[in-house]
Amino acid sequence: MAKVVFMGSPEFAVPSLHALHTAGHEIIAVYTQPPRPAGRGQKLQPTAVHEAADDLGLAVFHPEKLRGEALDTVLALNADVFCVVAYGLLLPKALVDNRLCLNVHPSALPRWRGAAPLQWTLLSGDTTTDVCVMQLDEGMDTGPVVARKTMSVPQDMNLAELHDVTALKGANMLVNVVNNLPDISAVPQEGEATHAVKITREMRRIDWTKPVGEIHNLVRGIYPMAQAALGDEVFKILRTEVSQLWIHKRMGEPGEVMGMDSTGVAIACGTGVLKITEMQRPGGKAGTTAEVARGWPALKHGAKLS
């Protein structure tokens, strides 16, 4: 069994931590981001990995940066491998050059290097993606790949669903690689690199002049944060369908409600018609569009979303 230092922060990394622990590897230290203020009371909240490590009785460290004394402490650890899953910090050159550092990355590298690979896979309408275990180097997701698996991405899959599938797949792949240390081979990345830049707040607002497919991909790619407005009320759009019948046509002005029934509300886009099937009003519960519309008389045929 290998001696492991685990580095990760969000929920995406938790399955990998659990899988390594269940497989019997000795996790000698867990590194994660420091607790941050969260919620209405802005109380300090530990990361999901921090909480999982506490539950497993593992030693947890959360330096702001891996520099100076913190870096010296890491380098002094007697580990066979450093397993890095959405840690949130670029590892310093002194670490990646002198230790075996393996990273789980949920994209078809070199496609979608960077902070938001899952989001950009969906925003771009990719129909397949990869989950990779790569060896870290000094660059941003530029290291050689030691394991890669391809999966299909259904066009109705949203961010939460893709997150859960790739987190579990990545955990299983990481354990398999660590189980076979040191007998691994690394393959350099080939092809054109694309960069998954951070998702901004401005991206949440839907522009109804865009093509229907682009809007549909936005809704599922930043789930559950896509927003539209009806009058002065800003609400969330949670799930949509592309109306294939009108995909190359536009009826009415962009944002106009073209029809409503028990399956959803049809909205005209720049090209095509989008059906909203799930939504949420401010302070309300998420539900089907039919459920939400019952108590919302302003949402009717001919209404205009901004």
Residue pairs with C-beta under 8 A, 6 or more apart in sequence:
1 23
1 24
1 25
1 26
2 25
2 26
2 80
2 81
2 178
2 181
3 25
3 26
3 28
3 78
3 79
3 80
3 81
4 20
4 25
4 26
4 27
4 28
4 79
4 80
4 81
4 82
4 83
4 178
5 27
5 28
5 29
5 30
5 31
5 74
5 77
5 79
5 81
5 82
5 83
6 16
6 17
6 20
6 27
6 29
6 30
6 31
6 49
6 53
6 58
6 82
6 83
6 85
7 30
7 31
7 32
7 82
7 83
7 84
7 85
7 87
7 91
8 14
8 16
8 17
8 30
8 31
8 32
8 49
8 83
8 84
8 85
8 86
8 87
9 32
9 33
9 47
9 48
9 49
9 50
9 86
9 87
9 88
10 47
10 48
10 49
10 86
10 88
11 48
11 163
11 167
12 85
12 86
12 106
12 163
12 166
12 167
13 48
13 49
13 85
13 86
13 87
13 104
13 167
14 48
14 49
14 52
14 167
15 167
15 168
15 170
15 171
16 83
16 85
16 104
16 167
16 170
16 171
16 174
16 175
17 27
17 30
17 49
17 52
17 53
17 56
17 85
18 52
18 56
18 171
19 171
19 172
19 174
19 175
20 27
20 83
20 174
20 175
20 178
21 27
21 56
21 58
23 175
23 178
23 179
25 175
25 178
27 56
27 58
28 59
28 77
28 78
28 79
29 58
29 59
29 60
29 61
29 77
29 79
30 49
30 50
30 53
30 58
30 59
30 60
30 61
31 60
31 61
31 62
31 63
31 74
31 87
32 46
32 47
32 49
32 50
32 53
32 60
32 61
32 62
32 87
33 47
33 62
33 87
33 88
33 89
34 62
34 63
34 64
35 44
35 45
35 46
35 47
35 50
35 62
36 44
36 45
37 43
37 44
37 45
38 44
38 45
39 45
46 54
46 62
47 62
50 60
50 62
53 59
53 60
54 60
61 70
61 73
63 70
65 89
66 74
66 89
66 91
66 92
66 95
67 92
71 92
71 94
71 95
74 95
75 94
75 95
75 98
75 99
79 99
80 100
80 181
81 99
81 100
81 101
81 102
81 178
81 181
82 91
82 95
82 99
82 100
82 101
82 102
83 102
83 103
83 104
83 174
83 178
84 91
84 101
84 102
84 103
84 104
84 136
85 103
85 104
85 170
85 174
86 104
90 140
91 101
91 136
93 138
95 101
96 136
96 137
96 138
96 143
97 138
100 135
100 181
100 182
101 135
101 136
102 133
102 134
102 135
102 136
102 146
102 174
102 177
102 178
103 133
103 134
103 135
103 136
103 141
103 143
104 131
104 132
104 133
104 170
104 171
104 173
104 174
105 113
105 117
105 131
105 132
105 133
105 134
105 141
105 170
106 117
106 118
106 121
106 129
106 130
106 131
106 132
106 162
106 166
106 167
106 170
107 113
107 117
107 118
107 120
107 121
107 129
107 130
107 132
107 196
108 126
108 128
108 129
108 130
108 132
108 150
109 130
109 132
109 134
109 141
109 145
109 148
109 189
110 141
110 142
110 189
110 190
110 191
110 192
110 193
110 194
111 126
111 191
111 192
111 193
111 194
112 120
112 121
112 194
112 195
112 196
113 140
113 141
113 142
113 193
113 194
113 195
113 196
114 140
114 141
114 195
114 196
114 197
114 198
115 196
115 197
115 198
116 196
116 197
116 198
116 199
117 196
118 159
118 162
118 163
118 166
119 159
119 196
119 199
119 221
119 222
120 194
120 196
120 197
120 221
121 129
121 153
121 162
121 221
122 153
122 157
122 158
122 159
122 162
122 217
122 220
122 221
123 217
123 218
123 221
123 222
124 217
125 155
125 213
125 217
126 153
127 152
127 153
127 155
128 150
128 151
128 152
128 153
129 150
129 151
129 153
129 162
129 166
130 148
130 149
130 150
130 151
131 148
131 149
131 151
131 166
131 169
131 170
131 173
132 145
132 147
132 148
133 145
133 146
133 147
133 148
133 170
133 173
133 174
133 177
134 141
134 143
134 144
134 145
134 146
134 186
134 189
135 143
135 144
135 145
135 146
135 186
136 143
137 143
137 144
142 189
143 186
143 189
144 186
144 187
144 188
144 189
145 186
145 187
145 188
145 189
146 177
146 184
146 185
146 186
146 187
147 173
147 176
147 177
148 187
149 169
149 173
151 165
151 166
151 169
153 162
155 216
155 242
156 220
156 239
156 241
157 220
158 219
158 220
158 221
158 223
158 239
159 220
159 221
159 222
159 223
160 223
160 224
177 184
199 222
203 218
203 222
204 222
204 225
204 226
204 227
205 227
205 228
206 215
206 218
206 219
206 226
206 227
206 228
206 237
206 305
207 215
208 215
208 228
208 254
208 255
208 267
208 268
208 269
208 270
208 305
208 306
209 254
209 269
209 270
210 269
210 270
211 269
211 270
211 271
211 272
212 242
212 243
212 247
212 269
212 270
212 271
212 272
212 273
212 274
213 242
213 247
213 272
215 240
215 269
215 274
216 240
216 241
216 242
216 274
218 226
219 226
219 237
219 238
219 239
219 240
220 239
220 240
223 238
223 239
224 236
224 238
224 280
224 286
225 236
226 236
226 237
226 238
227 234
227 235
227 236
227 237
228 234
228 235
228 237
228 255
228 305
228 306
229 235
229 305
229 306
230 298
230 299
230 303
230 304
230 305
230 306
231 298
233 281
233 282
233 298
234 282
235 279
235 280
235 281
235 282
236 279
236 280
236 286
237 276
237 278
237 279
238 278
238 279
238 280
238 286
239 276
239 277
239 278
240 274
240 275
240 276
240 277
241 264
241 274
241 275
241 277
242 272
242 274
242 275
243 266
243 272
243 273
243 274
243 275
245 273
246 272
246 273
247 271
247 272
247 273
248 271
248 272
249 271
249 272
249 273
250 268
250 269
250 270
250 271
250 272
250 273
251 258
251 268
251 273
252 258
252 268
253 268
253 304
254 268
254 269
254 270
255 267
255 268
255 304
255 305
255 306
256 267
256 268
256 302
256 303
256 304
256 305
257 265
257 266
257 267
257 299
257 300
257 301
257 302
257 303
257 304
257 305
258 266
258 267
258 268
258 273
258 301
259 265
259 266
259 301
260 266
260 289
260 293
260 299
260 300
260 301
261 290
262 290
263 275
263 277
263 290
264 275
264 276
264 277
264 288
264 289
264 290
265 275
265 276
265 289
265 293
265 299
266 273
266 274
266 275
267 273
267 274
267 275
267 276
267 305
276 289
277 288
277 289
278 286
278 287
278 288
278 289
279 286
279 287
279 289
279 292
280 286
280 287
280 292
281 292
281 296
284 292
292 299
293 299
